Amino acid sequence: MLELQNISRRFGATQAVSGVSLKVPAGQMVGVIGRSGAGKSTLLRMINRLTEPSEGRILHDGVDVTALRGQSLRDWRTRCGMIFQQFNLVQRLDVLTNVLVGRLNHRPGPLGTLASLFKSFPAEERAMALMALDRFDLADQALQRADTLSGGQQQRVAIARALMQEPRIILADEPIASLDPRNARTVMDALRDVNRRDGITVLCNLHHLDTAREYCTRVIAMQGGRMMFDGPPEGLTAARLREIYGVSEAEFNEQSAMAHAPRAAAEASAA
């Protein structure tokens, strides 16, 4: 069980997240929706402790995550994998090594650093990485440089890397915002497979309600740093959406897509 107790985060005078409380049972797939600036990314980054809460506590199976330091914090980040919009792969390294990087937290300190520098990983870890790549139809690309892959392929490599951490939770921060519809569906299918087959809890920031409705059993809607809705997708009706955001679902999706369009275009040109 992941539990957030009155979590808030301020950046100077800006209240990015304000008093969010929720409980996420193990194995749920939760979609977090909201316009750009609603606080979605800050919320996920606080769970992973990449951003420190200004107030409140985060608990996982009764352990106070907000109190963790040093190795205990590194262990938590291993159990709580993070997937980013821009993939965060080492572009000059081959795909297999990028996936194997997910094992480094299992060998902290100098050993992990040396393994990364010299691509020195045990045979069983290499086998694990190849199985993860094969699961997402990427085994044939194992020895290619990461920067030769499409955006959708790179994001699936990032999911395979997260699986190598053997996480309990995966946090996906706008994982499909930079992708075309076909690649977006492939990535969401991969996340759903991880959730269903491995029983891993998935929290996924999304900018389209229809995607959250299709893939998630629970939807959280944020606006201005506050949680405005928490429930099954069918509960977020057209009337409720208009109450929260002041627009129709079509307008909400269009505005969210436009907000992400510059980043998506930049990613497409880079690819």
N, C-alpha and C positions, 0 to 999 in steps of 0.2 A: 504493500500500500504506500503510495506517494501522497503526502499531505502538505498543503500549503496553508499556513496560518497567518492571515492578515498581512500578506507580503506587500511591501511598498518599495519603490525606488525613486529617489529624486536625483536629478542632475542640475545642481544649482537651484534656480527658481522653478525649474520644470519638473512636474510630477509625471514621470513616465509610466509608473504602475502605482495604483492606489488601492490598498486594502483588499487584495485578492485572497480569497480563501476557497480551497476546494480539496476534494479527496479523489484520487484516481486508483481504483483497484488494479491489482496486477493483471496484465493481459488485455487491458482496454486499448482501443485505438481512438484517440481523441483529436478532433480537428479544432484548431483555434483560428477564428476568422476575425477580420477587422481591416479597416483602411490602413494605409501607410501612416505610421506614427501612433497607432492605437495602443502600443505597448506589448505587442505579441513577441517580438524578438527579445526584448528586455526580460519578459517573463521566462522564456526558455533559458536564456543565459544565466538567470539567477538560479534556476534549478540545477544547472551544471556548475554553478559557482564561478563562471567566467565573469559575471557581474555580481557584486556584493549587494544584498538587500540593504536598504536603509532601515527598514523595520520588518518585524515578523520572523517567523521560523519556517524552515523546510524540514520535514521529517520523512524518512523512508524506512518502513518496517520498524518504527519506533526510535530510530537513530536520528539525532539532531544533526542534519547535514550542515546547517549554518554554523555549527561549532567546530567542524572538522578543520584540521590544519596539517601541514606537512604531508607525510606518507598517507595518512588516512584520507586526506583530501584528494591526493593523486589516485588512490584506490577507488574513491567515489567516482571520479571522472572516467575511470576505466569501466565501472559498472553502468555508467550513464553516458552512452555514446552520443556524439553530436554530429549532425549532418548539416552543412551550410549551403546557402544558395549558390555560392561560387566554387563549390566542390572542395577547395582547400587541398588539392593534390599537389605533389611535387612534380611539376610538369616535365622536368628533364629526366626523371627516373622512369623506369619501366613500370608497367601496370602491376606486375607481381610484387615488386618491392613496395609500391605504394600500399598495397593490401597488407603486406607483412608489417608495415609500420604500426598497424593496429595491435601488434603483439609487444611493442616496446615497453608499455607500462607494466607488463608482466615480468620485465627484467629492468627495473629502474636503475638509475645511476650510470656509471661509466660503461657497464656491460651493454646497456641499451643503446647508448650513444655510439659505441664501437660497432655494434651490430648494424646500425643504420649506415654508418660511414662505409663499412666494408661489405655491406649486403650479406652479412654472415648470419644465417638463420638455420636452425636445425631442420632436418629433412621432414620431421613430422609437422612443423609449422608451414613449410613450403607446401606440403600435401593439403593441409587445412586451407591455405590460401587458394590453391588451384581448385579445390572443391567449391569454395565460396564463389570464385569467378565462374566456374562451370554452371553453378546454380542460376546465375544471371546471364547465361549465354555469352560469357566473355573469356572463356578459357583460351580461345584462339588468339586473343589479343594480349595474352599474359606478358610477352616479351617486347611489346611495342611501348614506345614512350607515351606517357599519359597525354601529352599535348597533341598526339595524332588522333585522339578519339573525339567523337561528337560529344556535345554537352550531355545528352542522355546517357551515353556510355560512361562518361566520367562520373556522373552522379551515381550510377550503379556500382562503379568501382568504390566510391565513397561509402556506399551501404555495405559492400563486402568488407571494406576496412573496418567499419564499425562492428560488424559481426565478429571479426577476429579478436575484439576486446572481450568477447563473451559477456555482453552487457545484459542488465536486467531491464533497462529503459533505453529507448532511442528518442532523441529530440531532433526533429527535422525542421530547420528554420527556413521556410519558403523554398523547399527543395525543387519545386517545379516552376518558379517564377521566371527563370531564364530560358525555359524550354518551349519548343513548339508543342502543339497538342498531342502528336503521336508519341514523342519522347516523354512528355509529361505523364501520359497514361502508363507507359512502360515503367517509369520510376514509381508511380503510385501503386502499380501492381506488385512491384518488388517489396515495397514497404508493407503492403497488406499481407503478402506471403510471409514475411518475417514475423508479423504480428500473429498470424493464424498458425503457422507451422511451428514456430519456436516459442510462442506464448510470451513474446517480448512486448512490454508496454510501449506504445508509440504515441508521442505527442507531436502533432504536425501543424505548423503554421501554414495557412492557406489564404489565398486572396479571392477564391471563387467559392461561393456557397454550394454550387452544384457538385464540385469535387468533394467537399466535406460530406455532403449528403450521400454521395455514392460510396465513399470508402470508409467513413467513420461511423461508429455506433453512438458517438456522443459529440456534441458541438458546443464550443464555448465562443461567445461573441464578445469582443472587447471594443470599447469606444472611449477615447480620452483617458486611457490607463485603467479603466474600471471594467469589471466583468458585468455585462449587461444581460447575458443569457447563459444558461448551463443546462443542457438537457439533450434528448434525442433529436436527430435532425428534423424529424417531422414536426417538432414543437416550434421550430423557428419558421413560423408562417409568414406569409406576405405582410400581414398586418403587424406582426411583431417586428419584422425587419424594418418596416417603415417607421414604427415607433422608435426604434433604436437609432437608425441612421437617417431617417427623413427621406428615403428614396425607395423606389421599387427594387426588386431583386435584380432585374436587368440593368438598372442604373447603377446599383451597387457593384455588380460584376464589371460593368464598363469602366467605372471610375477606378476600381482596384487595378484592372488591367492597364489602364492608362498610366497609373502611378508607377507600375513596374516596367512599362514599355521602354524607357531609356536604358535601364539596366539589361533588359532582355536583348535589345538591339546591340548594345556594346558587346554582350557575350556572343551573339551570333556573328558579329564581324570579327571577333577575336578567333572564333573557331574556323 
